[in-house]
Amino acid sequence: MSLDQFTNLMGLMLLINCIFFVLGLLKITLFHRATLSSLGVMFGDQADRINASIPQVLFFYWILIIVFNLTPYLALRLMG
């Protein structure tokens, strides 16, 4: 695999992870009621606790995207 192909792969991974992150943000902002009702069906009385932890999970996910996708992608772009 050449450097250009690997850079394109890292860019694609970054794009996919950013799309998942935006979907997670939409889930807690625009689709809050639907998310809460589906969590209530799946987890019962623990739905409020799980719903409260979703922003923290998304924050950690954002940090992981920066560390494992954005930083290597930018480094590869600088090398290429």
C-alpha positions in Angstrom: 0.0 0.0 0.0 1.4 3.3 -1.0 1.5 6.4 1.2 -1.2 8.1 -0.9 -3.5 5.1 -0.6 -2.9 5.0 3.2 -3.6 8.7 3.5 -6.9 8.3 1.6 -7.8 5.4 3.8 -7.2 7.5 6.9 -9.2 10.3 5.5 -12.1 7.9 4.8 -11.9 6.6 8.3 -12.0 10.1 9.6 -15.0 11.0 7.5 -16.9 7.8 8.7 -16.1 8.5 12.3 -17.2 12.1 12.1 -20.5 11.0 10.5 -21.1 8.6 13.4 -20.2 11.4 15.8 -22.7 13.8 14.2 -25.4 11.1 14.3 -24.7 10.7 18.0 -25.1 14.5 18.5 -28.4 14.4 16.5 -29.6 11.6 18.7 -29.2 13.6 21.9 -30.4 16.9 20.5 -33.1 16.5 17.8 -34.2 13.0 18.5 -34.0 13.2 22.3 -37.6 12.0 22.9 -37.3 9.0 20.5 -33.9 8.1 22.1 -35.4 8.3 25.6 -38.4 6.2 24.7 -36.2 3.5 23.0 -33.9 3.4 26.0 -37.0 3.1 28.2 -38.1 0.0 26.2 -34.6 -1.6 26.2 -33.4 -0.8 29.7 -36.5 0.1 31.8 -35.8 2.1 34.9 -32.1 2.6 34.1 -32.9 4.6 30.9 -32.4 8.0 32.6 -29.0 7.0 33.9 -27.9 5.8 30.5 -29.3 8.8 28.7 -27.4 11.1 31.1 -24.1 9.3 30.2 -24.5 9.7 26.4 -22.8 13.2 26.3 -19.8 11.9 28.2 -19.5 8.9 25.8 -19.7 11.3 22.8 -17.0 13.5 24.4 -14.7 10.5 24.8 -15.5 9.4 21.2 -14.5 12.9 20.0 -11.2 12.7 21.8 -10.5 9.2 20.2 -11.4 10.6 16.8 -8.9 13.4 17.2 -6.1 11.1 18.6 -6.5 8.1 16.3 -7.9 9.6 13.1 -7.3 13.3 12.7 -3.7 13.5 14.0 -2.4 10.6 11.9 -4.3 11.9 8.8 -2.7 15.4 9.2 0.7 13.8 9.7 0.3 11.8 6.6 -0.8 14.8 4.6 2.3 16.7 5.8 4.5 13.8 4.7 2.9 13.4 1.3 
